[in-house]
Amino acid sequence: MARRALAALALGAALALTACGEELPLDEAPSAPSFDESLEELVPDLPTELPTDVASEVMEIAPDVDPTELLGKLEEACRQIEEGKEEETLARDIAELFGVEEADGATLAETIEPHCGTIG
């Protein structure tokens, strides 16, 4: 953002100077920024493909979860995963969160973890 703002200010200043009769040499005149390059610099790791539908995978493992509460539970699961809890503790906590057996908690953790960057 700052790079684009600076480029816009420089371009505005150049236009203002040319309007006042001052001419800038062509090699000193600012050019418009390349927005494609700027986006790549700002977000170089955007996935090129959409992730699998994690909601449907979670609902298969935990069918009793209320769909209106699913996003909140996914966010909480990601928070717990990011805390770096021990595997057994994480499985138990996620199982409790989704109301499933501990073995399914481990499966849920494995299913959710790759998507935590997009979930929040």
Buried (B, 14 or more C-beta within 10 A) or exposed (E): EEEEEEBEEBBEEBEEEEEEEEEEEEEEBBEEBEEEEBEEEEEEEEEEEEEEEBBEBBBEBBEEBEEEEBEEBBBBBBEBBEEEBEEEEBBBBBBEBBBBEEEBBBBBBEBBBEBBEEBE
